[in-house]
Amino acid sequence: MSKPTSPTAIHGNVFEALGLEDAPELQARVDLAAALTHEARRIIRSEELSQKELAGRIGLDPADLSRLMNGSVGEFSQERLARLLNVLGCEVTITVRRSDGDQPPTTSVDASALLEPVA
């Protein structure tokens, strides 16, 4: 019988820690989806909408919005998530720059300006 292992804390990109080849892109999609979920919840609360009403407003099937808001981003590309954030009134900026040479180039998302606490 094998000895149980204790959980390991992962800081940074969990997909990278798992050794996935497309880790930066996966993390970027998760970060975009988190920003979209945050903004959707803010709008639902502030405008007293149902999730179904918001889905109709942004042209998304209610089941797809529900999956997104529950953390399932598998079928959503970075581009589609960015477009949905635009529809919700969020600016999405992509910055391209040369890698510093010490690390391989990556794709990342910084949504910290959007992610203030929701009342």
MARMI-441785 format. One record per residue (C-alpha): residue number from 1; x, y, z. Coordinates in nm, 3 decimals, padded with zeros to 5 digits. Each point is the difference from the previous one (the first is absolute). Layout:
! residues N
{nr=NUM, u=X, v=Y, w=Z}
...
//
This chain:
! residues 119
{nr=1, u=00.000, v=00.000, w=00.000}
{nr=2, u=00.139, v=00.340, w=-00.096}
{nr=3, u=00.047, v=00.273, w=00.255}
{nr=4, u=-00.245, v=00.293, w=-00.039}
{nr=5, u=00.161, v=00.319, w=-00.123}
{nr=6, u=-00.068, v=00.338, w=00.146}
{nr=7, u=-00.114, v=00.289, w=-00.220}
{nr=8, u=00.266, v=00.221, w=-00.153}
{nr=9, u=-00.043, v=00.375, w=-00.021}
{nr=10, u=00.035, v=00.132, w=-00.355}
{nr=11, u=00.082, v=00.364, w=-00.056}
{nr=12, u=-00.042, v=00.146, w=-00.346}
{nr=13, u=-00.120, v=-00.197, w=-00.299}
{nr=14, u=-00.156, v=-00.329, w=00.111}
{nr=15, u=00.006, v=-00.129, w=-00.358}
{nr=16, u=00.375, v=00.056, w=-00.013}
{nr=17, u=00.040, v=-00.185, w=00.329}
{nr=18, u=-00.189, v=-00.291, w=-00.158}
{nr=19, u=00.247, v=00.003, w=-00.290}
{nr=20, u=-00.253, v=00.086, w=-00.271}
{nr=21, u=00.159, v=00.123, w=-00.322}
{nr=22, u=-00.257, v=00.274, w=-00.064}
{nr=23, u=-00.002, v=00.120, w=00.363}
{nr=24, u=00.029, v=00.376, w=-00.072}
{nr=25, u=-00.294, v=-00.005, w=-00.241}
{nr=26, u=-00.212, v=-00.208, w=00.237}
{nr=27, u=00.075, v=00.239, w=00.287}
{nr=28, u=-00.084, v=00.301, w=-00.220}
{nr=29, u=-00.339, v=-00.152, w=-00.086}
{nr=30, u=-00.073, v=-00.072, w=00.367}
{nr=31, u=00.098, v=00.357, w=00.094}
{nr=32, u=-00.226, v=00.146, w=-00.273}
{nr=33, u=-00.286, v=-00.224, w=00.112}
{nr=34, u=00.051, v=00.110, w=00.361}
{nr=35, u=-00.019, v=00.364, w=-00.106}
{nr=36, u=-00.310, v=-00.070, w=-00.208}
{nr=37, u=-00.165, v=-00.183, w=00.291}
{nr=38, u=00.084, v=00.283, w=00.237}
{nr=39, u=-00.145, v=00.261, w=-00.235}
{nr=40, u=-00.310, v=-00.211, w=-00.076}
{nr=41, u=-00.072, v=-00.039, w=00.372}
{nr=42, u=00.047, v=00.373, w=00.054}
{nr=43, u=-00.247, v=00.081, w=-00.279}
{nr=44, u=-00.252, v=-00.260, w=00.116}
{nr=45, u=00.005, v=00.150, w=00.352}
{nr=46, u=00.006, v=00.368, w=-00.096}
{nr=47, u=-00.267, v=-00.025, w=-00.271}
{nr=48, u=-00.205, v=-00.269, w=00.175}
{nr=49, u=00.012, v=-00.232, w=-00.300}
{nr=50, u=-00.028, v=-00.375, w=-00.013}
{nr=51, u=00.288, v=-00.195, w=-00.146}
{nr=52, u=-00.231, v=-00.090, w=-00.291}
{nr=53, u=-00.077, v=00.368, w=-00.065}
{nr=54, u=00.368, v=00.089, w=-00.004}
{nr=55, u=00.077, v=-00.291, w=-00.233}
{nr=56, u=-00.264, v=00.129, w=-00.244}
{nr=57, u=00.140, v=00.351, w=00.022}
{nr=58, u=00.351, v=-00.111, w=-00.094}
{nr=59, u=-00.108, v=-00.254, w=-00.263}
{nr=60, u=00.104, v=-00.309, w=00.189}
{nr=61, u=-00.198, v=-00.314, w=00.066}
{nr=62, u=-00.103, v=-00.001, w=00.369}
{nr=63, u=00.154, v=-00.346, w=00.046}
{nr=64, u=00.333, v=00.129, w=-00.137}
{nr=65, u=-00.003, v=00.297, w=00.238}
{nr=66, u=-00.081, v=-00.235, w=00.287}
{nr=67, u=00.292, v=-00.228, w=-00.094}
{nr=68, u=00.234, v=00.298, w=-00.020}
{nr=69, u=-00.113, v=00.136, w=00.334}
{nr=70, u=00.061, v=-00.344, w=00.152}
{nr=71, u=00.357, v=-00.017, w=-00.127}
{nr=72, u=-00.035, v=-00.206, w=-00.318}
{nr=73, u=00.198, v=00.179, w=-00.271}
{nr=74, u=00.082, v=-00.297, w=-00.225}
{nr=75, u=-00.195, v=00.112, w=-00.305}
{nr=76, u=00.080, v=00.372, w=00.024}
{nr=77, u=00.298, v=00.145, w=-00.185}
{nr=78, u=00.192, v=00.302, w=00.127}
{nr=79, u=-00.150, v=00.202, w=-00.286}
{nr=80, u=-00.357, v=-00.098, w=00.087}
{nr=81, u=00.051, v=00.079, w=00.368}
{nr=82, u=00.152, v=00.338, w=-00.091}
{nr=83, u=-00.297, v=00.081, w=-00.228}
{nr=84, u=-00.245, v=-00.090, w=00.278}
{nr=85, u=00.189, v=00.227, w=00.240}
{nr=86, u=-00.027, v=00.278, w=-00.260}
{nr=87, u=-00.377, v=-00.055, w=-00.023}
{nr=88, u=-00.015, v=00.032, w=00.380}
{nr=89, u=00.173, v=00.338, w=-00.031}
{nr=90, u=00.352, v=-00.106, w=00.092}
{nr=91, u=00.309, v=00.105, w=-00.188}
{nr=92, u=00.233, v=-00.288, w=-00.082}
{nr=93, u=00.356, v=00.098, w=-00.087}
{nr=94, u=00.255, v=-00.237, w=-00.148}
{nr=95, u=00.361, v=00.106, w=00.041}
{nr=96, u=00.271, v=-00.149, w=-00.217}
{nr=97, u=00.365, v=00.035, w=00.097}
{nr=98, u=00.323, v=-00.189, w=-00.043}
{nr=99, u=00.086, v=-00.265, w=00.256}
{nr=100, u=00.285, v=00.099, w=00.233}
{nr=101, u=00.197, v=-00.304, w=-00.116}
{nr=102, u=00.025, v=-00.169, w=00.340}
{nr=103, u=-00.346, v=-00.154, w=-00.023}
{nr=104, u=-00.197, v=-00.133, w=-00.298}
{nr=105, u=-00.268, v=00.234, w=-00.139}
{nr=106, u=-00.342, v=-00.037, w=00.163}
{nr=107, u=-00.359, v=00.112, w=-00.030}
{nr=108, u=-00.148, v=00.165, w=00.308}
{nr=109, u=-00.302, v=00.198, w=00.111}
{nr=110, u=-00.010, v=00.269, w=00.268}
{nr=111, u=-00.357, v=00.063, w=00.112}
{nr=112, u=00.090, v=00.142, w=00.340}
{nr=113, u=-00.146, v=00.344, w=-00.080}
{nr=114, u=-00.341, v=-00.160, w=-00.058}
{nr=115, u=-00.003, v=-00.242, w=00.288}
{nr=116, u=-00.094, v=00.228, w=00.287}
{nr=117, u=-00.234, v=-00.157, w=00.256}
{nr=118, u=-00.364, v=-00.033, w=-00.102}
{nr=119, u=-00.251, v=00.127, w=00.257}
//
